Amino acid sequence: MTQLITTDLVELDQNLGNSPEDVIRHLAGRVAAVGRASEVEGLFTDAFAREQKTATGVPGGIAIPHCRSAAVTEPTLAMARLSQKVDFGAKDGPADLIFFIAAPSGADQEHLKLLSKLARSLIKKDFTGALRSASTEAEIVELVEGALADKPAAHAAATPSGEPVASAAGASAAGMPGATGGATAKSGPKRLVAVTACPTGIAHTYMAADSLVAAAQEVGVDLQVETQGSSGAKPLDPAVIAAADAVIFAVDVDVRGKERFAGKPVINAPVKRGIDEPAKMVQEALDAADNPNARRVPHFGAEEQAEQEAAEKGEHIGQKLKRALLTGVSYMIPFVAGGGLLIALGFLLGGYDITEVADTVVLENNFGNLPEGGLAIYLGAVMFKIGALSMGFLVPALAGYIAYAIADRPGIAPGFVSGAVAGFMGAGFLGGIVGGLLAGYIAHVIGSWAVPRWLRGLMPVVIIPLLASIVASGLMFMVLGGPIAGLTAALNGWLSGMTGASAVVLGIILGLMMCFDLGGPVNKVAYAFAVAGLSAGSATNQAPWQIMATVMAAGMVPPLAMALATVLDKKLFSLAERENGKAAWLLGASFISEGAIPFAAADPLRVIPASMAGGAVTGALSMAFGVTSQAPHGGFFVFFAIGNLLMFIISILAGMVVTALVVLALKRWAVRKSVDTVEQVPVTV
């Protein structure tokens, strides 16, 4: 197995800068310099992005920046002992011991176990004390390798193989003087269970587990932990969960199998709090176990808990609504993407008349009995029909997953049914949105009812879907479906009759929306608007296809323009941006607007306005030229689904050139700032 740390990866008593960004960049450079990463910038970007999610400083003057990165070629530890401490966000102050953990995207389990074991060792004071007193790089390497070898732990804890971390306190411990609060309030020891998990699953997951176990032992509490980390997870025994008085979730990601803890009093906090304040979390769990009004894990255990926490943090109704709508759109898109492309292929092979004969052809013909027109007509009919059936899920999927975002799994069935009702009544995607919101809210309310324990098992699979479907779909049939269908018909009629200046104005608006936040909510609203109307397009009503073409063309402009700009004037862009520009050519050609995000993140006040200017030009030209697209995605690679392909290309090129020139002009003359990352040092002769 490759050695994780060498003397070349250790720096002692050095000043590496004043911020976590400086330290991480320096250590990323050290990893790349010894040949364990293909590039510095990619590794730094991934590590610093992880740092921004959750600070990696932990008590004791330690920081553990870490990440998985495609730039890493070998699992690696780089260590620095700083002469000038740097604040990595720990509550007890800045850190002087920095361990940079760099794992490849596909790191093997054995390496991940070792990395996790090291992270756990860092909460042991004797180990960190030895690191501070070591005088050479070789001593550091020896200490680390000793920590990675199998040795007795300072307290009971499972190996980082993913097995639960457990500590069983004896009955005598429960009565010792050191136990406080809930630990002494009962005649016997309390039993707690916990789950720890962080986005990377290498360091914080296991350190939080060990810290919680140690804190529980100090007060005589039996605590068993399930670590859901990179090196795997062995679920807690159901009998252990059933016997627990409360549960602690120290997590930054969703808990896998959360429904196993249904009904238990719960303390939920970020994983880092499990390291910083384990004793407080244990005490809070003990208090919750004795409190009949304590928050509990929902009996259908998924996103309701997250919603409650978000509400406590002040999330307003608009944010909740946006999250639900974007969830519905994201789950709907795969149905539409595949279906739209198949319909386009059906038209390509069978012509526009395929819509009139597809049903008959697929039912009455086969390879041994080809229809009039031959193999092309038969294949065209099959592809068209598969695509049409896929597109038929557009509204039900939209509604179903909007409901899912609100009420988790019990909302899916009522949402799909409400969406099907909306489609049946001609209410279209507007009806799907309303039906999904109704179904989700009703399922959420029913799920919050206090019911006897014997009935809880039936709630998510029978009672909630049944009652929510009856109420939501009943309202769609009897009250809302008709008016929404009328509004949808009026909207379709307005779009179909849009020509000339009004069409150009719509193109400008859509272009601005697509380039405003590059894959964010505004971009998604414009895209969802185009995709939702795609199925209504036909040879006689091409307005929905024109809107789709406009949205796709405008969305391709920002990454293509940034790529062009880095070619036209390289010195205005950093090395990392120039490298991103190379990738942006392909991303833009594929209609992946997010390809421009690295540029916008570095310089939003110039990149975003320039992108919007080009997007507006492209949107206006696309609508003016009547360009159509029967495919919802793919960019230049779905050329066969584009009507008036030449003008589609010209529209994109025009917007691309406008954006590139505007961004170069802004970078050159609007509050110029140097992108040179190398400090110029005066030379004294």
C-alpha positions, 0 to 999 in steps of 0.5 A: 500500500502506498505510504500516506505521508513522507518527510517531503509532505511535512513542514515544521514551524513555518509561516504559511500565511494568515488565512485558511485559504493561504495554508490550504493552497500552500499544502495543495502545492506541496502535494502536487510538488511530490507528484501526488496531484495532477494540478494545484488549482484543482486540488485547492479548489476542491479543498477550499470548497469543502472548507467553506461548507464547514470549518475544519478547525477542531478543539486543541489547536488543530485543523483538518482541511480535507477533500476528495478530488479528481486532481489527487492521484494517491491518497495523501497526508500533508502536515504543517506545524505553523509558527503563526497560528491560523484561525480555522473556525475552532471555538477555542481559537486558531490552529497550529497543527494542520493535517491536509487530507487529500483523497482521490475521487475513487479512493479504495476502502483501505486507504479511507480507513487509515485516513479516518483512523488518523482523524480519530487519533487527533482528538487524543492529547498525548498524540497531539502533544507528541506532534508539537514536541517532535523536532524532525520531519522523520519523527512526525512521519513515525508518529503518524504511522504509529497512529495508523497502526493497530494500537489500543485506543484511549477509550472504547471505539470501533475501527473506522471500518464503518462499524458502530462506535460503542461505549457501554457504561456499567451501572456503577458508572451511572451513579458516580459523582461525575455524572450530572443532569439526566445521567443521575436522574434515573435509577439506571443508566440512560441509553443513547444512539447517534449517527455522525456523517459529514460531506466528505466522510473522512475526518469529522464523521469519526472524530465526532463519533469518538468525542461523543462516546468519550463524553457519554462515558464521563457521565455513565451513559451507554452510547452507540454510534453509527458512522456513515462515512466514506469507508462504509457504514454498518447500521446499528442493531435494530434492538439497540435503536429500540432500547435507546432513550434518545438519538443524536444526529451530528450530521452535515448530510442526510441521515441514511435510513432515518426512518429507523429512529422514528418516534425517538427524541432527537438532538440534531446539529452539525457534525462539527458540534459533535467534536466541539461540544460533545458533552453538551450534546449528550446532556441535551439528549438526556434532557430530551429523553425526559421531556415528553414535548421534545422534538422527535424523529418523524415517523416517515423520517425524511425531510420533515425534520429538515423543514422544521429546522429550516423553519426555526432558522427563519426560512420564509414561505417563499424559500420553501416554495422555491425549494419545492418547485426546483425539486419538482423541476429537477426530477421532471427533466429526465423524463422530458429530456429523453422523451423530447429527443426520442420524439425529435428522432421520430420526426426525423425518421418518419416525418411530421405525419408520424403523429397520425399513424404512430399508434397504428404502426407500433401495434400492427407492424413489426420487423417482419411486417413493415408498414408502408414507407418501410423501416424508417417509418416503423422505427420513427413510429416506435421512437415517437411513441416511446418519447410521447409516453415519456413526455406523458409523465411530465406533469405527474412527475412535476407534481409528484416530486413537488409533493415529495419535497414538501412531505417526503415519500408519503407525498409522492403518490398523492402528487403523481395522482394530482398531476395525472388529474391535471393532465387529464383536465388539460390544466398542463404544467400550471395544474401540475404545480398547483396539484403538487403543492396541494398534495404535498401540503395535505400529506404534510399535515396528515403526517403531523397527526398524533396517532397511536403507535400501532397505527404509525406503520400504516401512516406512510404507506396507506393512510397518508397517500389515501387521504391526501390523494382524495383531498388534493385530486378531489379539489383538482377535479371539482374546484381548481382544474377547470379554471387552471385549464382555461388559463393554460389554454389562454396562455397557449393561445397567446404564445401561439399568436406571438409574432414580430416585436412581441416574440422578440421581447419574449426572447430578450426576457428569456435570454436575460433569465437564462444568463442571470444566475447560470443554472440557479433558480431564475435560470431554472424558471425559464428552462422549466417554462420552456420544457413544460410547454414542449409537449404542446408543440406541433407542425401547426403550433411551433411557438413552444418549440421556438421558446425551447430553442431560445432558452437553449441558445441563450443558455449556451452563450455564457460558457462559450463567451468566457471560453472565447474571451480567454482566447482573445485576451489571456492576460486578463484571466488567471491561469485557472480561468484560462484552464476553465476556458478550455473546458467551457468550449465543450460545456457551452456546446452541450448547453451546460450554462454552469460552465461559466460559473467559475468566471462568475464566482471570481468576478460576478459584477462584470461576468454576469452583466456581460452574459445577460447582454449576450443572452438577450441578443441571442434570445431576440435573434432566435425568436426573430428568426423562428428557430425551433427545437424539439429537444430540451437539452443537448446544444449543438449535439441535437442538431437534428432536432433544431429547425433553422439550424443555421440561424440557431448557430448565428444567434449563438455566435452573435450573443457569444461575441457580444458577451466576450467583448463586453466582459473584456471591456469591463475587465479592462476599463471598469475598476481594473484589478490585477489577476496576477497571483505572483507578488512582484518583489523589487530587486535591490542591486 
